[in-house]
Amino acid sequence: MPLPETVSKIFLYADKLIWRDETIWHYTTASGLDGILKNHVIWASSAAFMNDRQELSTGPELLVKLLDFYKNELDPRIVEDVLYLANATALTNRPKTFVSCACNDPDSLTMWRNYAGSEAGFAIGINGSIGLNIRKQRAFDESMMDGFQPPNAYESRASEVEAIGAEKFSWQPALYNLEAQAEVALHALRRFEKIATERLDGLNQSEAELDVMSETAQALQVFKHPAFRDEKEQRIVCGTSPHLDGPFIKHRPGKYGIVPYVELGIPAPRQGSGDQGLPERMNKLPIEAIIVGPTPYPKEAESGVFDLLQRSGYGEPPIRHSQVPFRR
């Protein structure tokens, strides 16, 4: 016999089942929550500084290993072409590629331990169907261009910077299953094989080479080592263009050194042609709820969050307490 809905919610109110399917959960500390609500941004940190030493290299390494395994089955005349396409796709500038993480679970012991430590932790419920932009921090100027730019390149580079700031990046689920990863990678190799064969035979390519490489690179970005499966991660992977990152990147001290990062959010419309205020003004994030993590002082923690939400313009989204009986 099923429990009445009202009784179910007493026990499951911190469970994903009663939230919208699109709601994802960004875990953070009290200081992190304070900065997120006041500045309307979340951080995406350099992939080279994540707790996963293989961040963003798991997928490319699998692709190259599979190619090495299957290359004897390819037409010998196209092996070099396929190898080039695979290796070029696998190249990732990890220090200048940025990752922001969330979780499908609003009340995960794994996440409370990883992101809160000995402090009070908070899970911010965000509408994951809404893409986020990289916040522009400072104006682009000629000092940010390297010495290899063609003459009169400044205006075109400035336009590229504006295009980067206008691009929305979407949340994607991480892929942990090895068989599923191998299937995606093999599909990419078959597409590379087809492109190389069509080129060899002088045919019009059915798919654009750069499009296939870009789509494959994006697919590989969500591959994670199975050991991290308990994190149930949703992620935004984003970046700028080489030599055009000056207006966007910030730095902070971290466990592994000085960490490059960018801020993600929803830029506010400019007030007029003269509105060039930087850092960019940001609209409120699509926050739907807050879960207060395990703490011996849940009412006090809730009271502080409630006040901060109101003062930051977020009104009164639901605030709930973790049901994990974790003693710090």
ABEGO torsion letter per residue (X at the ends): XBBBAAAAAAAAAABAAABBAABBBBBBBAAAAAAAAAAGBBBBBBAAABABAABGAAAAAAAAAAAAAAAAABBAAAAAAAAAAAAAAABBBAAABBBBBBBABABBAAAAAAAAEABBBBBBBBBAABBBBBBBABBBBAAABBAABBBGAAAAAAAAAAAAAABBBBBBBBBABAAAAAAAAAAAAAAAAAAAAAAAAGBBBABBAAAAAAAAAAAAAABBBAAAAAAGBBBBBBBBBBGAAAAABBBBBBAAEBBBBBBBBBBBBBAEAABABOBBBBBBBBBABBBBBBBABAAAAAAAAAAAAAAAGAEBBBBBBBABBBBX
